[in-house]
Amino acid sequence: MKSIGTYFQNDSQRPLVYGEVDVINPPRKRLRGELEKAGILVHPVLVGFCGTDHELMQMGRAGKLQAKFPAGQNRLINGHEGVVWVPGQNRFAIVLIRGGDSIDPTRYTEDESYFEYGCDQADGLFCDEMYVNPDMLLDIPEGYVRDGKLALSFAKKMVFPDPFACMLFQLERMEDLGSAHNFRQAARRHCCSLEEARAIAANEIFDRTVIFGLGTTGMFIGDIIRQKHPDAKIVFVGLDEPESDKVRFALEQTHAAYLQNDFASEKELAKAICHMLDGCATLFVAASGTDADHRIAFEHGVLGCNGIYNSFSLGPKVSYDTMPFGFQNHLIFGSINFRQDHMEQAIHMLAGSRYDEIVGLIDREEFAADPIGAYENKIFCKGAPMKTAVIWNAEYIDINR
């Protein structure tokens, strides 16, 4: 089937192209043990741009995308965040991005395989029409569709279920690990049973939380921690001015504190973080994407004894001095995943949120005229909105709601 959209290819000059593309429909499975199913036709309605899209474009520029292409293809239609119209079912839906021949595609093992719509071996949402496994089309809550059109405010929020679900998974992991890591010590301090201590330790791990890096994922994890652990002390560390719209919005959502990283040295920054926390961190969420993450936590001593380091940044290498690391009983973990139930929970939580306020729109015609220029000068650049999306099919959007 012919469609119009954007796709990545290995080309140093044209790694991202807008134009006609052949859309394929190989059978896919959501989980191991299920039958492979041909996809059903969907029409992308509103699609968000993710940092992964920018990274894929850079990989195409460097000629490193081959493993990401669908089997037998030399291109990948990108886009994995947004809402689609399912004409055969007369409804809107959110695409569950990851599936495959595995028990749980977000926790696959060595003998299992996975795919991701718009990211890895399967085409995504930046096209007029595409095919999705029918088991991977998630329902949206009632009340957001009127006369066959989706409220724009709701559609904007639906660019976030993927990263928000990932943060719900992070919260679950931090609670699980905090409980297992510290419950015996908590039992002694609180003179309680080991079972009671597990719940106490799961909560106490958030007592003094540093979120190092204030992007949307950092904001989401702060919001989710605050909702589940209202007494947590949370400090965001970022580069933005404290008066910026992004910082203002994040603090309104999370009731956290903010520290601008404008210090002359990392040592001074680390001292300021501990001062704001009234002590060393019990939890350090590394979300800046820089090598400063681990230096601040370990070399400069921000992460306290028995603390957890959540290695969420992609790219940086993590190192530590094994002598203090062992005696201070630090725990390092990294996982960038979510399950279907996380994504379904994210859809409902986002529906009642204000996150549409941080989504800016780019006109489809402007984007189509120069997609690479749009990426570099409008979407992923200094001064860009926290999140950018495009109304791909205006027929299905009610812009007044």
Buried (B, 14 or more C-beta within 10 A) or exposed (E): EEBBBBBBBBBEEEBBBBEEBEBBBBEBBBBBEEEEBEBBBBBBBBBBBBBBBBBBBEBBBEEEBEEBBBEEBEBBBBBBBBBBBBEEEEEBBBBBBBBBBBEBBBBBEEEBEBBBBBBBBBBBBBBBBBBBBBBBBBEBEEEBBEEEBBBBBBBBBBBBBBBBBBBBBBBBBBBBBBBEBBBEBBBEEEEBEEEBBBBBBBBBBBBBBBBBBBBBBBBBBBBBBBEBBEEBBBBBBBEBEEEBEBBBBBBEBBEBBBBBBEBEEBBEBBBBBBEBBEEBBBBBBBBBBBBBBBBBBBBBBBBBEBBBBBBBBEEBEBEBEEEEBEEBEBBBBEBBBBBBEBBBBBBEBBBEBEBBBBBEBBEBEEBBEBBBEBBEEBBBEEEBBBBBBBBBBEEBBBEEB
